[in-house]
Amino acid sequence: MLGQFHCDFYLHGDDPCYNTEGVDMCQELSKVGKFKVFKRTSGVSTTGLTAKLLRLFDSEDVKQARRKEVPKQQFLQTSSKIAYFSNQREPLPTDTIVYMAGSLDLMHPGWIDRIKLAKEQGDFLYVGIWDDEMTRFYRGNDFPIQPLQERVLEALACRYVDEVIIGAPFILTKDLITTLNISKVVVFDTAEDSVMQEHKGVDAYEVARKMNLLVEMPPIENELTLEILASRVLDQKAEFEKKVLKKTNSENKYYDEKQTGLAEVSPVKNA
């Protein structure tokens, strides 16, 4: 498969990596010198995200029952980790400073396309990210798919993002605009982050509009959104559920052994 897509290496975290047939891909690819390992971010996995996307289509009874479950948090955030992801850049006095905001839930190519277009409007880009409570209030209890701390790291990892406003307001204020010396506020005509019906009349960018700072971008052709991704997962629900169950069991075993000191690092993973 790597040859088909002209890839030099397969990269994976330092945790078990099995395909749907139960084959350890780390071992197989290491044999041909195509495997590289990096330190896994504990508590964050594509398997878990896939499971969350499937839950968007659960019945209300199932959703109500799940809300009573005790939250399970494995991801540990630190200030040094945030600094590591950041590009450490400060805006110059001559920079045209641009601002865009949203949930940035499940950083996917659609978000990256919008962020890139926003950055093209100036020299320095601030990305405001709503916190979990704000996102739930305007989007509904099914959102966000990822907690704020995960979304922040993903945004910082994007080459077009210069700085992130953690827990940005939904309604943009004059104070934020003047404090950050914002010259342009970019808003996209997109289905992403569509708010619930009771909030449709809220103009989050009224202040920016009155200050003549608002840049309203047209729709992006063939735009990807979280909802489109979720529908793709739903189309292959049976296959994904089988894979998620298998991967979740192996990941849970990995974390349990890691906590008790029983987890061993395979010699392959030092390749």
FENJOPE-V799394 format. One line per field, one symbol per residue. ss: DSSP state (H for helix, E for strand, - for the rest). phi: phi as a letter, one per 40 degrees, with the letter a starting at -180 (. if undefined). psi: psi as a letter, one per 40 degrees, with the letter a starting at -180 (. if undefined). A space follows every 10 residues. Layout:
ss = ???
phi = ???
psi = ???
This chain:
ss = ---------E EEE----E-- ---EHHHHHH H---EEEE-- -----HHHHH HHHHH----H HHHHHHH--- --------HH HHHHH----- ------EEEE EE------HH HHHHHHHHH- ---EEEEEE- -HHHHHHHH- -------HHH HHHHHH---- --EEEE---- ---HHHHHH- ---EEEEE-- ------HHH- -----HHHHH ---EEEE--- -----HHHHH HHHHH-HHHH HHHHHHHHHH HHHHHHHHHH ------HHHH -
phi = .cccbfccab baccbdbbcc cgcccccccc dbgbbbbbcc cdgbaccccc cccccdbccc cccccccccc dbbbcbcbcc cccccccgcb ccdccccbbb aicfcfdbdc ccdccccccc cabbbcbcbc ccccccccbh ccbccbcdcc cccccccccc ccabccgccc ccbccccccc fccabcbbca ccgcccdcbc ccccbdcccc cfbcbcccdc cfccbdcccc cccccbddcc cccccccccc cccccccccc gccbccdccc c
psi = ddddefidih iiifiigiae eehhdddddd defehiiihi hhehiddddd ddddedeiid ddddddeeih ihhehhiidd dddddiefii iideihhihi iadfhghidd ddddddddde eadhhhhhhi iddddddddi eeiidiiddd ddddddehde hdihhhfiid hhidddddde fhdhhhhigi eifhiideed ehgefddddd efehhhiiih hfhhiddddd dddddfdddd dddddddddd ddddddddde eehihiddee .
